[in-house]
Amino acid sequence: MKFKTLLMIALAAVCTCGSLQAQQLPRKVRNVELQDLDGKKTKMPWWGEKNLLIFYVDPDKAKQNHDFTVELETNHRASGPNIEGFGIINLKDSWYPVPNSTVRAMAKKRTAKNGATILCDPDRWLSSAWRLGDCNDSFVLMLVSKEGELVYVHKGELSEQDIEEFYSVIDKYR
């Protein structure tokens, strides 16, 4: 009985340490091969040239942080000559009752209107390579410096405090 309890405590400690270590920032990350909206392999654009504002979104949670993204588009506070933003659709975690091809088609239609750059991650390639942990049901907001350092990550709904923290980080990279 005591052995079982100690084993559970040890496992919990290892899991906790692993997730804490995964969230230490800044940390070096690499340009991951993803897919474009046609399913062709591609690397992330502007890598090493600009600071990258990345929206890594589970299609099930595309509306999470909607007000914040509208605010970003209108106030341009995250814009600047040194920043480029784009989206990555986390297809693997989608439970959407439509096939990935339909999600891609919907994204194509939207990008035709707004000119946005959107890539696809069909099998958690990005979250695995960058040790992001579980991104299911999350709108993940990230900032990668042009030196290839992940300097900001937030998963899920942004609070007012989270938004202020985001702006304080991004202001250094504009």
C-alpha positions in Angstrom: 0.0 0.0 0.0 2.8 2.5 0.9 4.7 1.5 -2.2 1.6 2.3 -4.4 1.2 5.7 -2.7 4.9 6.6 -3.2 4.8 5.5 -6.8 1.7 7.7 -7.5 3.4 10.7 -5.8 6.6 10.1 -7.8 4.6 9.9 -11.0 2.7 13.0 -10.2 6.0 14.8 -9.5 7.5 13.7 -12.8 4.4 14.8 -14.7 4.4 18.2 -13.0 8.1 18.8 -13.6 7.7 17.8 -17.2 4.9 20.2 -17.8 6.7 23.0 -16.0 9.8 22.4 -17.9 7.8 22.5 -21.2 6.5 25.9 -20.3 9.9 27.6 -19.5 10.3 30.6 -21.7 12.1 31.8 -23.7 13.3 28.7 -25.3 14.7 27.8 -28.8 12.3 26.2 -31.2 12.7 25.2 -34.8 10.8 25.8 -38.0 8.5 22.9 -38.3 7.3 21.5 -41.6 3.5 21.8 -41.8 1.0 21.8 -44.7 -0.6 24.5 -46.7 -4.3 24.6 -47.3 -3.9 22.2 -50.3 -2.1 19.6 -48.1 1.4 20.4 -49.6 4.3 20.3 -47.2 5.6 23.8 -46.3 7.7 25.5 -43.6 6.5 28.5 -41.6 6.8 31.8 -43.6 9.1 34.6 -42.5 11.1 32.3 -40.2 14.3 34.1 -39.1 13.2 37.3 -40.9 10.5 38.6 -38.7 9.0 38.0 -35.2 6.1 35.7 -35.6 2.7 36.0 -34.0 1.1 32.6 -34.4 -2.5 31.6 -33.7 -2.5 27.8 -33.3 -6.2 26.9 -33.2 -8.3 23.9 -32.7 -11.2 24.4 -35.2 -13.6 23.5 -32.4 -12.4 26.6 -30.6 -12.0 29.0 -33.5 -14.3 31.5 -31.8 -12.4 31.4 -28.5 -10.8 34.9 -28.0 -12.9 36.3 -30.9 -13.2 39.7 -29.3 -9.4 39.8 -28.7 -8.6 38.9 -32.3 -11.0 41.6 -33.6 -9.3 44.0 -31.2 -5.9 43.1 -32.7 -7.2 43.7 -36.2 -8.6 47.1 -35.4 -6.1 48.6 -32.9 -3.0 47.4 -34.7 -1.2 47.3 -31.4 0.4 44.0 -32.3 1.4 45.2 -35.7 4.8 46.6 -36.7 7.5 46.3 -39.3 9.2 43.5 -37.4 6.1 41.3 -36.9 4.2 38.9 -39.2 1.1 37.0 -38.0 -0.5 33.8 -39.3 -2.7 31.0 -38.3 -2.1 27.3 -38.0 -5.1 24.9 -37.9 -4.7 22.1 -35.4 -6.5 19.5 -37.4 -5.6 16.5 -35.3 -7.5 17.7 -32.2 -10.7 18.7 -34.1 -13.8 16.7 -33.4 -15.6 18.8 -36.0 -18.3 16.6 -37.6 -16.8 17.5 -41.0 -13.7 16.1 -42.7 -10.4 18.0 -42.6 -10.8 18.7 -46.3 -13.9 20.7 -45.5 -12.1 22.6 -42.7 -9.3 23.4 -45.3 -11.9 24.5 -47.8 -13.6 26.8 -45.3 -10.2 28.3 -44.4 -9.4 28.8 -48.2 -12.7 30.7 -48.6 -11.9 32.9 -45.6 -8.3 33.6 -46.7 -9.5 34.6 -50.2 -11.4 37.4 -48.5 -8.9 38.6 -45.9 -5.6 37.6 -47.4 -4.5 35.9 -44.2 -1.8 33.2 -44.2 -3.1 29.9 -42.8 -1.3 26.6 -42.5 -2.4 23.2 -41.2 -1.0 20.8 -38.7 -2.6 17.4 -39.4 -0.9 15.4 -36.7 0.3 17.7 -33.8 3.7 18.2 -35.5 4.0 21.7 -34.0 2.8 21.0 -30.5 5.1 17.9 -30.3 8.2 19.7 -31.8 7.8 22.7 -29.5 6.7 20.7 -26.4 3.5 22.7 -26.1 1.6 19.9 -24.3 -2.1 19.3 -24.8 -3.6 21.9 -27.2 -6.9 20.2 -27.6 -9.9 22.6 -27.3 -7.5 25.5 -27.2 -6.8 28.7 -29.0 -3.0 29.0 -28.5 -1.4 32.3 -29.0 2.4 32.3 -29.4 5.2 34.7 -30.2 8.5 33.5 -31.7 11.4 35.9 -32.1 13.2 36.1 -35.4 16.1 34.4 -33.5 13.8 31.3 -33.2 13.0 31.7 -29.5 9.5 31.0 -28.3 8.9 34.0 -26.0 5.2 33.8 -25.3 2.6 31.1 -25.1 -1.0 31.3 -23.9 -3.6 28.5 -24.2 -7.3 29.0 -23.9 -9.4 32.0 -23.1 -7.5 35.2 -22.5 -8.4 37.2 -19.3 -7.8 41.0 -19.2 -4.6 40.3 -17.2 -3.4 37.8 -19.9 -4.1 40.4 -22.6 -2.0 43.1 -20.8 0.8 40.5 -20.4 0.6 39.7 -24.1 0.9 43.4 -25.0 3.8 44.0 -22.7 5.7 41.1 -24.4 4.8 41.9 -28.0 5.6 45.6 -27.5 9.3 44.6 -27.2 9.2 42.9 -30.6 7.3 45.3 -32.8 
